[in-house]
Amino acid sequence: MGFLDTLKAKLSPAREKVGELAHQHGEKIDHGLDKAARTVDEKTKGKYSEKIESGTRKAKEAVERLSHKHEDGAPERGDDTPPSAPPPAS
């Protein structure tokens, strides 16, 4: 078993716990992300507004994905599997 396989196996319980927490506290997490984004945007006087909005959106999407994985009861294969080999050239 390679290093990454061992690491994934050891982190699996933590990932499941994070999914549970994301499912239970998703609204609180979203509220916290919005509050942090507003604070940073105010401190930087709007200079990085687009980047802050983009980062906040991506963080919320990640929380949503973790939450949905927990609802299904099993992790989705799409995020953990390596990309398939490209189709053969004709």
QUIQUI-V414066 format. One line per field, one symbol per residue. phi: phi as a letter, one per 30 degrees, with the letter a starting at -180 (. if undefined). psi: psi as a letter, one per 30 degrees, with the letter a starting at -180 (. if undefined). burial: 1 if it has 24 or more other C-alpha atoms within 12 Angstrom, else 0. Layout:
# QUIQUI-V414066
phi: ???
psi: ???
burial: ???
This chain:
# QUIQUI-V414066
phi: .deddddddddeddddddddddddbedddedddddddddddddchidcedddddddddddddddddddddddibdddddcdddddddddc
psi: kleeeeeeeefeeeeeeeeeeeeegeeeeeeeeeeeeeeeeeeghgegeeeeeeeeeeeeeeeeeeeeeeeffkkkfeffklklkllkk.
burial: 000000000000001101110110010011001000100000000000000100010011001111111100001000000000000000
